[in-house]
Amino acid sequence: MITIAYQGEPGSNSAAATADLYPGSTGMPCTSFEQALDAVTLGTADLAVIPVDNSAAGRVADVHHLLPESGLSLIGEYFLPIRFDLVVVPDGTAEQIECVRSHVHALGQCRKILREGGWRTLVTQDTAGAAREVAELGDPRHAALAPPAAAREYGLRVVRAGVEDDPDNTTRFVVLSRDAVTPQDTGAPTMSSLFFCVRNIPSALYKALGGFASNAVNITKIESYQIGAGLHPARFYIEIEGHPDERRVALALEELDFFSSEVRVLGVYPAHPHRRAGREQQAAGAAS
């Protein structure tokens, strides 16, 4: 049995993603993303499952800050459909609600029902933690926006189910390990995550990324950040479609390396089926 660290409490979306990815594993709730990564680094957990971006709210965890210095490798990804229920104490009703608590991202993803109710909101550290707080308060004036599992976990009543604004609301999670696990290039859809720092020369980023364009390698994500007071060249985190052993990807990485002072492959892993489904959906929309 393996131990999986995740940020959040039992009943959270991170706990659900962990259970989906590794049925029968032991979950290790952590109070922060850094604590979850440290658990893997120190060997108290075998893997960590971290949310990195949400289709409605954007970036969740600062992977570009967390990964390069952690020494961990990215070995997988998972897309979880996000659902939120409005939950209260067992004898509470919607009419009694005065305050709704949840994580800031959840509050932002359920604006419609919050506007309808006209309730005060209270930001908490975690969606499942908000449900736990409501259970501990035992006050029908307090409600939480929480994942469906949280109501079962803390014995709460669901007064409105599926209150998220976007029915396609999805969060992408990544799996982190102490040991790099690079799959063989079999031609199956593959993702690669990279960290690089451009050389301090004019148009360095344009030149560094040119190889991806000329070799038809799709960049699905790019994030930049500075170290210190902005006196050093920018650092970048990118995700690309393809395996480093593919010729077109290898050529793109050669060009990236030439115009960079540092390049690190942070992980190579199978592309989740959600990517293909999303692409097919976009193609169907364009055709219509």
BELDABEL-V648805 format. One record per residue. N is the residue number from 0. RES is the residue in one letter. SS is DSSP state (H for helix, E for strand, C for the rest). PHI is phi in whole degrees, -180 to 180 (NA if undefined). D_CENTER is the distance of its C-alpha to the mean C-alpha in Angstrom with 2 decimals. Layout:
N_RES_SS_PHI_D_CENTER / N_RES_SS_PHI_D_CENTER
This chain:
0_M_C_NA_24.05 / 1_I_C_-102_20.94 / 2_T_E_-108_19.07 / 3_I_E_-117_15.29 / 4_A_E_-88_13.93 / 5_Y_E_-148_11.08 / 6_Q_E_-87_10.75 / 7_G_C_128_12.69 / 8_E_C_-115_15.86 / 9_P_C_-54_17.25 / 10_G_C_95_16.65 / 11_S_C_-80_13.12 / 12_N_H_-64_10.36 / 13_S_H_-65_8.93 / 14_A_H_-65_12.58 / 15_A_H_-66_12.86 / 16_A_H_-62_10.21 / 17_T_H_-61_12.08 / 18_A_H_-66_15.34 / 19_D_H_-67_14.68 / 20_L_H_-72_13.84 / 21_Y_C_-133_16.61 / 22_P_C_-58_19.27 / 23_G_C_85_21.71 / 24_S_C_-76_19.69 / 25_T_E_-98_20.01 / 26_G_E_-83_17.06 / 27_M_E_-119_17.15 / 28_P_E_-65_15.84 / 29_C_E_-130_15.22 / 30_T_C_-82_15.67 / 31_S_C_-149_13.30 / 32_F_H_-64_10.65 / 33_E_H_-61_13.81 / 34_Q_H_-65_15.67 / 35_A_H_-65_13.34 / 36_L_H_-67_13.66 / 37_D_H_-62_17.33 / 38_A_H_-62_17.91 / 39_V_H_-73_17.22 / 40_T_H_-59_19.25 / 41_L_H_-83_22.06 / 42_G_C_88_22.15 / 43_T_C_-81_21.75 / 44_A_C_-134_18.75 / 45_D_C_-83_18.56 / 46_L_E_-143_14.82 / 47_A_E_-129_11.58 / 48_V_E_-116_8.48 / 49_I_E_-126_5.52 / 50_P_E_-76_2.22 / 51_V_E_-114_2.36 / 52_D_E_-156_4.20 / 53_N_E_-122_6.53 / 54_S_C_-63_9.85 / 55_A_C_-101_11.94 / 56_A_C_-101_10.73 / 57_G_E_83_9.20 / 58_R_E_-61_7.35 / 59_V_C_-106_5.78 / 60_A_C_-108_6.37 / 61_D_C_-82_9.26 / 62_V_H_-60_8.69 / 63_H_H_-64_12.01 / 64_H_H_-86_13.72 / 65_L_H_-76_12.49 / 66_L_H_-74_12.93 / 67_P_H_-55_16.35 / 68_E_H_-94_18.26 / 69_S_H_-79_16.81 / 70_G_C_79_18.66 / 71_L_C_-93_15.99 / 72_S_E_-115_15.23 / 73_L_E_-90_12.29 / 74_I_E_-119_13.77 / 75_G_E_-172_11.60 / 76_E_E_-140_8.80 / 77_Y_E_-152_8.58 / 78_F_E_-107_8.40 / 79_L_E_-112_9.31 / 80_P_E_-62_11.78 / 81_I_C_-102_11.61 / 82_R_C_-126_15.09 / 83_F_C_-127_16.73 / 84_D_E_-113_20.29 / 85_L_E_-92_22.72 / 86_V_E_-121_24.21 / 87_V_E_-138_27.33 / 88_V_C_-65_29.74 / 89_P_C_-53_31.74 / 90_D_C_-102_34.72 / 91_G_C_-86_32.91 / 92_T_C_-134_32.98 / 93_A_H_-64_31.18 / 94_E_H_-67_34.35 / 95_Q_H_-86_34.17 / 96_I_C_-67_30.74 / 97_E_C_-121_30.96 / 98_C_E_-137_27.62 / 99_V_E_-118_24.04 / 100_R_E_-117_21.42 / 101_S_E_-177_17.65 / 102_H_E_-66_14.55 / 103_V_H_-58_14.89 / 104_H_H_-68_12.03 / 105_A_H_-66_13.76 / 106_L_H_-61_17.06 / 107_G_H_-71_16.12 / 108_Q_H_-94_15.10 / 109_C_C_-130_18.41 / 110_R_H_-66_20.90 / 111_K_H_-61_23.52 / 112_I_H_-69_24.37 / 113_L_H_-67_24.37 / 114_R_H_-67_26.83 / 115_E_H_-61_28.88 / 116_G_H_-79_29.26 / 117_G_C_65_29.83 / 118_W_C_-84_28.41 / 119_R_E_-69_27.54 / 120_T_E_-121_23.91 / 121_L_E_-135_22.77 / 122_V_E_-81_19.41 / 123_T_E_-119_18.26 / 124_Q_C_-75_15.78 / 125_D_C_-156_14.15 / 126_T_H_-66_14.70 / 127_A_H_-69_16.46 / 128_G_H_-63_18.25 / 129_A_H_-63_19.63 / 130_A_H_-65_21.11 / 131_R_H_-62_22.60 / 132_E_H_-63_24.16 / 133_V_H_-62_25.73 / 134_A_H_-63_27.17 / 135_E_H_-69_28.56 / 136_L_H_-68_30.09 / 137_G_C_64_31.81 / 138_D_C_-109_32.46 / 139_P_C_-65_32.39 / 140_R_C_-78_31.84 / 141_H_E_-108_28.26 / 142_A_E_-130_25.47 / 143_A_E_-137_21.70 / 144_L_E_-97_18.93 / 145_A_E_-145_17.13 / 146_P_C_-62_15.68 / 147_P_H_-53_18.72 / 148_A_H_-67_18.75 / 149_A_H_-67_19.25 / 150_A_H_-62_22.64 / 151_R_H_-68_23.84 / 152_E_H_-64_22.65 / 153_Y_H_-115_24.55 / 154_G_C_66_27.36 / 155_L_C_-104_26.69 / 156_R_E_-104_27.95 / 157_V_E_-88_25.97 / 158_V_E_-97_27.92 / 159_R_E_-145_25.66 / 160_A_C_-102_23.15 / 161_G_C_59_20.45 / 162_V_C_-95_20.71 / 163_E_C_-65_17.56 / 164_D_C_-65_18.89 / 165_D_C_-110_17.25 / 166_P_C_-66_17.84 / 167_D_C_-95_15.41 / 168_N_C_-55_12.47 / 169_T_E_-141_9.41 / 170_T_E_-115_5.69 / 171_R_E_-97_4.27 / 172_F_E_-112_3.90 / 173_V_E_-121_6.30 / 174_V_E_-109_9.64 / 175_L_E_-117_11.74 / 176_S_E_-137_15.53 / 177_R_C_-68_18.64 / 178_D_C_-105_20.30 / 179_A_C_-71_19.54 / 180_V_C_-125_19.82 / 181_T_C_-100_20.72 / 182_P_C_-69_21.71 / 183_Q_C_-70_24.93 / 184_D_C_-79_25.16 / 185_T_C_-104_26.36 / 186_G_C_92_25.69 / 187_A_C_-71_22.75 / 188_P_C_-56_19.73 / 189_T_E_-135_17.88 / 190_M_E_-113_15.15 / 191_S_E_-132_15.80 / 192_S_E_-109_13.90 / 193_L_E_-133_16.48 / 194_F_E_-120_17.45 / 195_F_E_-150_20.77 / 196_C_E_-126_23.19 / 197_V_E_-74_25.78 / 198_R_C_-70_29.46 / 199_N_C_-84_31.15 / 200_I_C_-135_33.08 / 201_P_C_-60_33.36 / 202_S_C_59_30.94 / 203_A_H_-61_29.06 / 204_L_H_-67_25.69 / 205_Y_H_-57_27.56 / 206_K_H_-71_29.41 / 207_A_H_-65_26.53 / 208_L_H_-90_24.57 / 209_G_H_-59_27.80 / 210_G_H_-65_27.70 / 211_F_H_-70_24.62 / 212_A_H_-68_26.50 / 213_S_H_-70_29.80 / 214_N_C_-108_28.42 / 215_A_C_57_26.36 / 216_V_C_-105_22.99 / 217_N_C_-82_20.16 / 218_I_E_-93_17.64 / 219_T_E_-94_14.46 / 220_K_E_-157_12.80 / 221_I_E_-146_14.68 / 222_E_E_-134_14.24 / 223_S_E_-115_17.26 / 224_Y_E_-158_18.17 / 225_Q_C_-108_21.49 / 226_I_C_-108_22.87 / 227_G_C_78_25.69 / 228_A_C_-95_27.59 / 229_G_C_79_26.85 / 230_L_C_-91_29.82 / 231_H_C_-113_27.99 / 232_P_C_-58_26.61 / 233_A_C_-67_23.02 / 234_R_E_-108_20.32 / 235_F_E_-136_17.76 / 236_Y_E_-119_14.53 / 237_I_E_-131_14.64 / 238_E_E_-125_13.49 / 239_I_E_-128_16.46 / 240_E_E_-88_17.73 / 241_G_C_132_20.28 / 242_H_C_-106_21.50 / 243_P_C_-57_23.24 / 244_D_C_-82_26.38 / 245_E_C_-68_26.78 / 246_R_H_-59_29.57 / 247_R_H_-64_27.99 / 248_V_H_-72_24.85 / 249_A_H_-59_27.20 / 250_L_H_-66_29.29 / 251_A_H_-64_26.43 / 252_L_H_-70_25.34 / 253_E_H_-62_29.00 / 254_E_H_-68_29.18 / 255_L_H_-60_25.99 / 256_D_H_-64_27.51 / 257_F_H_-64_30.83 / 258_F_C_-101_29.54 / 259_S_E_-122_27.15 / 260_S_E_-85_28.16 / 261_E_E_-157_25.31 / 262_V_E_-137_22.98 / 263_R_E_-133_20.73 / 264_V_E_-84_18.94 / 265_L_E_-90_15.85 / 266_G_E_176_15.28 / 267_V_E_-129_16.68 / 268_Y_E_-155_15.34 / 269_P_E_-63_16.11 / 270_A_C_-71_14.55 / 271_H_C_-69_13.26 / 272_P_H_-56_16.02 / 273_H_H_-58_13.96 / 274_R_H_-64_14.42 / 275_R_H_-66_18.15 / 276_A_H_-62_18.39 / 277_G_H_-64_16.88 / 278_R_H_-67_19.34 / 279_E_H_-65_22.18 / 280_Q_H_-66_21.54 / 281_Q_H_-65_21.72 / 282_A_H_-64_24.85 / 283_A_H_-65_26.44 / 284_G_H_-65_25.92 / 285_A_H_-68_27.48 / 286_A_H_-69_30.34 / 287_S_C_-80_31.20
